[in-house]
Amino acid sequence: MGSAMEPPGSAYLHLGAVMSPVGTARVLQLAFGCTTFSLVAHRGGFTGVQGTFCMAAWGFCFAVSALVVACEFTRLHGCLRLSWGNFTAAFAMLATLLCATAAVLYPLYFARRECPPEPAGCAARDFRLAASVFAGLLFLAYAVEVALTRARPGQVTSYMATVSGLLKIVQAFVACIIFGALVHDSRYGRYVATQWCVAVYSLCFLATVAVVALSVMGHTGGLGCPFDRLVVVYTFLAVLLYLSAAVIWPVFCFDPKYGEPKRPPDCIRGSCPWDSQLVVAIFTYVNLLLYVADLAYSQRIRFVPSL
């Protein structure tokens, strides 16, 4: 649940929310986020799915960061029916991943050394380059918060601040990348085996989101059995499930008996099923490694659900 009530006589405004190292990182997040968003919206410009994703990511991160700073500064987070430590740790990790992706996509698709045609002209190029710089700074600001709030050995902390909790956010993020590749003409419906892989990705994603949601809402203590033990059992099952997908998906997509071992020469770049299948295969192995690391760290964590 929310933090304990402040003792009588304490100040209503918490200056440490903006003057501590973590508070300073959050203020910089607001400054860099607002600057990046404004540069792109004013003259930099954006188009397509990639540009929309970048703007949505920056806007979402700025809005939630403003909410976090406001609640910390006014001490209103104690009135919220959630575990504040879990919420801020989970959001910082998610924002780091979103801003890292946007900091790569925007320069890759929009920043060029050459000036675009009029009426955009060289001013648009300069705004896009400046936005790319501030996008990188925004990612660093969120990464610093994650580093400052991450649980240290022997420290009593909330679950989402542990390495295992942070890995849950990364696993869910990687699963979203896999889903994006699956729906982009990956032809996963051709075989029952590849459909099994999709079921594995979906089941593990939903279970991971459930673990994060229970932690953020502060409901881990009412499950009837120790939450940390449930997490270990689920993570072990996820490793086994992802191991099966890591074997099945490449076989049924790249073995000559079932698929194409090499990229077809007539495959159109940007709408090639083979490319989507390759992305799914790569990130399947990435998530498998994340779940293995999660399982190793889950053996040693001790956390307090109500923080």
C-alpha positions as CSV (number, residue, x, y, z in Angstrom):
1,M,0.0,0.0,0.0
2,G,1.0,3.6,0.2
3,S,3.7,5.0,2.5
4,A,3.0,5.5,6.1
5,M,1.5,8.8,7.3
6,E,4.0,11.5,8.0
7,P,4.5,12.4,11.7
8,P,2.6,15.4,13.0
9,G,4.4,18.7,12.6
10,S,6.4,17.6,9.5
11,A,6.5,19.9,6.6
12,Y,3.8,19.4,3.9
13,L,6.3,19.9,1.1
14,H,9.2,17.5,0.8
15,L,12.2,19.3,-0.6
16,G,14.2,16.1,-0.8
17,A,11.9,15.1,-3.7
18,V,13.8,17.5,-5.9
19,M,17.1,18.1,-4.1
20,S,18.2,14.5,-3.4
21,P,20.2,12.6,-6.1
22,V,17.1,10.7,-7.2
23,G,15.1,13.9,-7.1
24,T,17.7,15.7,-9.2
25,A,17.5,12.9,-11.8
26,R,13.7,13.2,-11.9
27,V,13.9,17.0,-12.4
28,L,16.4,16.4,-15.3
29,Q,14.0,13.9,-16.7
30,L,11.3,16.5,-16.8
31,A,13.6,19.1,-18.4
32,F,15.0,16.8,-21.0
33,G,11.7,15.2,-21.8
34,C,9.9,18.5,-22.3
35,T,12.8,19.8,-24.4
36,T,12.9,16.7,-26.6
37,F,9.1,16.7,-27.1
38,S,9.0,20.4,-27.9
39,L,11.9,20.3,-30.4
40,V,10.2,17.5,-32.3
41,A,6.7,19.1,-32.2
42,H,7.9,22.6,-33.1
43,R,10.1,22.1,-36.1
44,G,11.7,18.7,-36.0
45,G,8.7,16.8,-37.2
46,F,7.8,13.1,-37.2
47,T,6.0,10.7,-39.5
48,G,5.0,7.0,-39.6
49,V,4.9,4.4,-36.9
50,Q,8.4,5.1,-35.7
51,G,7.9,8.8,-35.1
52,T,4.5,8.2,-33.4
53,F,6.1,5.7,-31.1
54,C,8.9,8.2,-30.1
55,M,6.4,11.0,-29.4
56,A,4.1,8.6,-27.4
57,A,7.0,7.3,-25.4
58,W,8.3,10.8,-24.5
59,G,4.9,12.1,-23.7
60,F,4.0,9.1,-21.5
61,C,7.3,9.3,-19.6
62,F,7.0,13.0,-19.1
63,A,3.4,12.7,-17.8
64,V,4.2,10.0,-15.3
65,S,7.5,11.6,-14.2
66,A,5.6,14.8,-13.5
67,L,3.1,12.8,-11.4
68,V,5.9,11.1,-9.5
69,V,7.6,14.4,-8.7
70,A,4.4,16.1,-7.7
71,C,3.4,13.3,-5.4
72,E,6.8,13.1,-3.8
73,F,7.0,16.9,-3.4
74,T,3.6,17.2,-1.8
75,R,3.8,13.8,0.1
76,L,0.5,12.8,-1.5
77,H,1.9,9.4,-2.5
78,G,1.0,8.2,1.0
79,C,-2.7,8.5,0.1
80,L,-2.4,6.3,-3.0
81,R,-3.5,2.7,-2.7
82,L,-0.4,1.2,-4.2
83,S,3.2,0.3,-3.2
84,W,5.0,3.5,-4.0
85,G,8.5,2.0,-4.0
86,N,7.5,-0.8,-6.4
87,F,5.6,1.7,-8.7
88,T,8.5,4.2,-9.0
89,A,11.1,1.4,-9.5
90,A,9.0,-0.3,-12.2
91,F,8.2,3.0,-14.0
92,A,11.9,4.1,-14.0
93,M,12.9,0.8,-15.6
94,L,10.1,1.0,-18.2
95,A,10.9,4.6,-19.0
96,T,14.6,3.7,-19.4
97,L,13.7,1.0,-22.0
98,L,11.2,3.3,-23.8
99,C,13.5,6.2,-24.0
100,A,16.4,4.0,-25.1
101,T,14.3,2.7,-28.0
102,A,13.2,6.2,-28.9
103,A,16.8,7.6,-28.7
104,V,17.8,5.0,-31.3
105,L,14.7,5.2,-33.6
106,Y,14.4,8.9,-33.9
107,P,18.0,9.6,-35.1
108,L,17.9,6.5,-37.3
109,Y,14.8,7.5,-39.1
110,F,14.8,11.3,-39.0
111,A,18.2,12.8,-38.2
112,R,20.4,13.4,-41.3
113,R,23.4,15.6,-42.1
114,E,21.8,16.8,-45.3
115,C,19.0,19.4,-45.2
116,P,15.6,18.1,-46.1
117,P,13.7,19.8,-49.0
118,E,11.7,23.0,-48.4
119,P,9.6,24.1,-46.6
120,A,11.3,22.1,-43.8
121,G,14.8,23.1,-44.8
122,C,18.0,23.2,-42.6
123,A,16.1,24.4,-39.6
124,A,14.2,21.1,-39.4
125,R,17.6,19.2,-39.6
126,D,19.0,21.3,-36.8
127,F,15.9,20.7,-34.6
128,R,16.1,16.9,-35.3
129,L,19.7,16.7,-34.4
130,A,19.1,18.7,-31.2
131,A,16.1,16.5,-30.3
132,S,18.3,13.4,-30.9
133,V,20.9,14.7,-28.4
134,F,18.3,15.5,-25.7
135,A,16.6,12.1,-26.3
136,G,20.0,10.5,-25.4
137,L,20.2,12.7,-22.3
138,L,16.7,11.7,-21.3
139,F,17.6,8.0,-21.5
140,L,20.7,8.7,-19.3
141,A,18.6,10.5,-16.7
142,Y,16.2,7.5,-16.4
143,A,19.1,5.1,-16.3
144,V,20.7,7.1,-13.5
145,E,17.5,6.8,-11.5
146,V,17.4,3.0,-12.0
147,A,21.1,2.8,-10.8
148,L,20.4,5.0,-7.8
149,T,17.3,3.2,-6.6
150,R,18.4,-0.4,-7.4
151,A,18.6,-2.6,-4.4
152,R,22.0,-3.2,-2.9
153,P,23.2,-6.4,-1.3
154,G,21.7,-6.7,2.2
155,Q,19.4,-3.8,1.7
156,V,15.7,-4.2,2.7
157,T,13.7,-2.9,-0.3
158,S,10.6,-3.4,-2.4
159,Y,10.6,-6.3,-5.0
160,M,10.6,-4.1,-8.1
161,A,13.9,-2.4,-7.0
162,T,15.7,-5.8,-7.0
163,V,17.5,-7.2,-10.0
164,S,14.7,-9.8,-10.3
165,G,12.0,-7.1,-10.3
166,L,13.8,-5.0,-12.9
167,L,14.3,-8.0,-15.1
168,K,10.6,-8.5,-15.1
169,I,10.1,-5.2,-16.8
170,V,12.8,-6.0,-19.4
171,Q,11.2,-9.4,-20.0
172,A,7.8,-7.9,-20.7
173,F,9.3,-5.2,-22.9
174,V,11.2,-7.9,-25.0
175,A,8.0,-9.9,-25.2
176,C,6.3,-6.8,-26.7
177,I,9.0,-6.7,-29.4
178,I,8.3,-10.3,-30.1
179,F,4.6,-9.7,-30.4
180,G,5.3,-6.8,-32.8
181,A,7.3,-9.1,-35.1
182,L,4.7,-11.8,-34.9
183,V,1.9,-9.7,-36.1
184,H,4.1,-8.3,-38.9
185,D,3.5,-11.2,-41.3
186,S,5.6,-13.8,-39.5
187,R,3.4,-16.6,-40.7
188,Y,3.3,-18.2,-37.3
189,G,0.0,-19.9,-38.0
190,R,1.5,-22.4,-40.6
191,Y,2.5,-25.0,-38.0
192,V,1.1,-26.1,-34.7
193,A,4.7,-26.0,-33.3
194,T,5.0,-22.2,-34.1
195,Q,1.6,-21.7,-32.6
196,W,2.9,-23.3,-29.4
197,C,5.7,-20.8,-29.4
198,V,3.2,-18.0,-29.6
199,A,1.3,-19.5,-26.7
200,V,4.6,-19.6,-24.7
201,Y,5.3,-16.0,-25.4
202,S,1.7,-15.0,-24.4
203,L,1.6,-17.1,-21.2
204,C,4.9,-15.9,-19.9
205,F,4.1,-12.3,-20.8
206,L,0.8,-12.4,-18.9
207,A,2.3,-14.0,-15.9
208,T,5.1,-11.5,-15.8
209,V,2.7,-8.6,-16.1
210,A,0.7,-10.2,-13.2
211,V,3.8,-10.3,-11.0
212,V,4.5,-6.7,-11.7
213,A,0.9,-5.6,-11.2
214,L,0.6,-7.5,-7.8
215,S,3.8,-5.9,-6.7
216,V,2.8,-2.3,-7.7
217,M,-0.6,-2.7,-6.2
218,G,0.8,-4.1,-2.9
219,H,-1.2,-7.3,-3.0
220,T,1.6,-9.8,-2.8
221,G,0.9,-10.6,0.9
222,G,-2.6,-11.9,0.3
223,L,-1.8,-14.8,-2.1
224,G,-1.9,-17.5,0.6
225,C,1.8,-18.6,0.1
226,P,5.1,-16.7,0.0
227,F,5.3,-14.4,-3.0
228,D,9.0,-14.9,-3.5
229,R,8.5,-18.7,-3.7
230,L,5.8,-18.3,-6.3
231,V,8.1,-16.0,-8.3
232,V,10.9,-18.6,-8.3
233,V,8.5,-21.4,-9.4
234,Y,7.0,-19.3,-12.1
235,T,10.5,-18.2,-13.4
236,F,11.7,-21.8,-13.5
237,L,8.6,-22.8,-15.6
238,A,9.2,-19.8,-17.8
239,V,12.8,-20.9,-18.4
240,L,11.5,-24.4,-19.5
241,L,8.8,-22.9,-21.7
242,Y,11.2,-20.4,-23.4
243,L,13.8,-23.2,-23.8
244,S,11.2,-25.2,-25.8
245,A,10.4,-22.1,-28.0
246,A,14.1,-21.4,-28.5
247,V,14.4,-24.9,-30.0
248,I,11.1,-25.1,-31.9
249,W,10.9,-21.7,-33.5
250,P,14.2,-21.7,-35.4
251,V,13.6,-25.3,-36.6
252,F,10.2,-24.6,-38.1
253,C,11.2,-21.2,-39.6
254,F,14.8,-21.8,-40.9
255,D,15.2,-25.5,-41.4
256,P,14.9,-26.3,-45.2
257,K,12.2,-28.9,-44.5
258,Y,9.8,-26.3,-43.0
259,G,11.1,-22.8,-43.9
260,E,13.9,-20.8,-45.5
261,P,17.4,-21.1,-44.1
262,K,18.4,-17.9,-45.9
263,R,16.6,-14.7,-46.7
264,P,14.8,-15.0,-50.0
265,P,16.3,-12.7,-52.6
266,D,12.9,-11.5,-53.8
267,C,11.7,-10.6,-50.3
268,I,10.8,-6.9,-50.0
269,R,12.7,-5.1,-47.2
270,G,10.2,-3.9,-44.6
271,S,7.6,-6.5,-45.4
272,C,9.5,-9.8,-45.4
273,P,8.2,-12.7,-43.3
274,W,11.7,-14.0,-43.0
275,D,12.9,-10.8,-41.3
276,S,10.1,-11.0,-38.8
277,Q,10.9,-14.7,-38.1
278,L,14.5,-13.7,-37.5
279,V,13.6,-11.0,-35.0
280,V,11.4,-13.4,-33.1
281,A,14.2,-16.0,-33.0
282,I,16.7,-13.4,-31.7
283,F,14.5,-12.0,-29.0
284,T,13.4,-15.5,-28.0
285,Y,17.0,-16.2,-27.0
286,V,17.3,-12.7,-25.4
287,N,14.3,-13.4,-23.2
288,L,15.5,-16.9,-22.4
289,L,18.8,-15.5,-21.1
290,L,16.8,-12.9,-19.1
291,Y,14.7,-15.5,-17.5
292,V,17.8,-17.6,-16.6
293,A,19.4,-14.6,-15.0
294,D,16.1,-13.8,-13.2
295,L,16.0,-17.4,-11.9
296,A,19.6,-17.1,-10.6
297,Y,18.9,-13.8,-8.8
298,S,15.5,-14.9,-7.5
299,Q,17.2,-17.5,-5.3
300,R,18.8,-14.8,-3.2
301,I,16.4,-11.9,-2.9
302,R,14.6,-10.7,0.3
303,F,12.1,-7.9,-0.1
304,V,9.3,-6.2,1.8
305,P,6.0,-6.2,-0.2
306,S,4.6,-3.0,1.5
307,L,7.5,-0.7,0.7
